[in-house]
Amino acid sequence: MRRDLVIGLDIGTSGARALAMDEAGTAIAAKSAALADHSANRRDPAGWRAATFTALTDLCAVIDRGAVCAIAVDGTSGTMIPVDPTCAPLSEGRMYDDPCEDGALLATIADNAPPTTAAGGATSGLAKALMFQQTPGVAKVLHQADWIAGQLCGVFSSDDNNALKTGYDPVAGRWPDWVFRTGVRPDLLPTVHRPGTPLGPLRDDVATQFDLPASAKVVAGTTDGCAAFLATGASTAGDGVTSLGTTLVLKLLCDAPLFAPEYGIYSHHIMGLWLAGGASNTGGGVLLDHFDAPTIAALSATIDPAHPGDLGYMPLRAPGERFPIADPTLPPQLTPRPADDAAFLKGMLEGIARVEAEGYTKLKSLGAPPLATVRTVGGGAKNEAWSGIRARHLGVPLLAPNHPEAAYGAATLARFGLMS
């Protein structure tokens, strides 16, 4: 019996990845293509397209192409390009981390933007849209995922995850009036859909090129961060995902939107729920200031996570914290230091775990549901002693993520769009 397949396409900073998922949620195959093999410039839209199409070609060579029903695309949040009336790029893109250096333009945004928006910074999509507005012949300003999805189906619209940092209001479901008071041309901004909304079938030439069914739908996509969250399998209000990288990032599915600008918290609408999160300045970077990775692994093997060893540390690399405490002057606290290096490391792990637990508690105090489960991503997820300490502090099950690839999350969104 033929099993329906969906495809997720993840466009990252270094390349593209294509992944096929069956109706049971099993990843059937995945292929990737490096951007460097197609363009020396990471801002080159032609390079994005070439890498994406290479990954998709390689994937289609190893799956049942006739079973593909839907495709979704995720791209780096805040990466944008100006296009002409045919949706051909008019310049290289501006990446998610490319700042606007026009002080007057940023001041205009600041004068009009409400505190709850995610579009107020120098790297925001709105700043990029106002910059691209000066491009001769510009007809639309599109997000990276918008443009790639349009290459597949001919519909160049957006989703409210990518559009969030451009000023879109996902609660009201529209571009708010304050966005236009910044001077941005209304006709430049794309039509916005909920992620997973079917946009249309594949273009005839695309279906022929990849030998895919002409009936296969392309659905509105999402950002790389939201796709990575979906890839973990979190799907119910109260499901949290902790990223243990250089810094500590918490994300929690909620049944209502949550905005707390004083803590840098805003919400994405995703698959009928709301994804809120906060980022602390603590994290693995503090550990690496004191021990290298092999030493951390060796010391961790000697730690008993069941036995509390909290030394009251606030493990920060420098003064200042964002969440769950908003205090730009909050000092680090890493003394007194025990003579035993393992005890010192354990004290830091306990401190970071305490901040994590306090972060989820803070989200609940701001209106989020109680934490029910946590899935963990990032380098720290492999540290079993740290996981044991965190489980004790969090008091909820720590579950294994479904898949480590954002492309799996994009495929999850494609399947959602197919069923909705």
Number of C-alpha atoms within 10 A of each C-alpha: 3 7 12 17 27 31 33 30 35 33 28 21 16 13 22 27 25 31 27 30 26 19 12 9 16 13 19 16 16 23 20 22 22 20 26 14 12 18 16 10 14 20 19 18 22 17 21 29 21 19 25 26 24 20 23 24 17 17 23 23 12 13 15 16 17 16 16 23 21 28 34 32 35 33 32 22 26 29 24 30 28 29 22 15 10 10 20 17 20 17 15 15 22 25 21 19 13 14 15 18 12 11 10 9 17 20 13 15 24 15 13 15 20 15 14 17 21 24 24 24 16 19 22 26 32 29 28 25 23 21 17 23 19 10 14 11 12 20 20 26 27 30 32 30 32 27 28 26 27 22 18 22 22 20 20 24 21 27 26 28 29 31 31 25 21 28 27 26 20 22 13 8 12 14 21 14 13 14 21 13 14 20 13 17 15 12 10 18 21 18 15 22 21 21 28 28 22 20 21 18 21 25 20 15 12 17 17 12 11 16 14 19 19 17 15 22 25 30 29 32 38 32 30 26 16 25 27 22 30 26 23 24 20 20 18 16 20 21 21 28 26 22 20 22 16 17 17 24 22 22 25 30 27 28 16 17 18 20 19 17 13 13 20 19 20 19 26 26 24 20 18 13 17 22 26 23 25 21 22 23 23 30 27 22 17 19 20 14 9 13 14 10 12 9 14 17 15 11 19 20 14 12 19 14 21 11 10 13 19 17 20 15 20 20 25 25 18 15 13 18 20 17 26 21 16 14 14 11 10 15 15 16 17 17 13 10 13 12 8 10 15 18 19 22 22 25 24 28 28 26 26 29 25 20 23 26 20 17 23 25 17 17 27 16 11 12 14 23 19 17 22 16 19 26 21 20 21 16 12 18 17 13 13 15 21 23 18 18 25 23 18 19 17 21 13 13 13 18 16 13 17 17 18 14 21 30 32 33 33 38 33 28 33 32 26 18 25 19 8 10
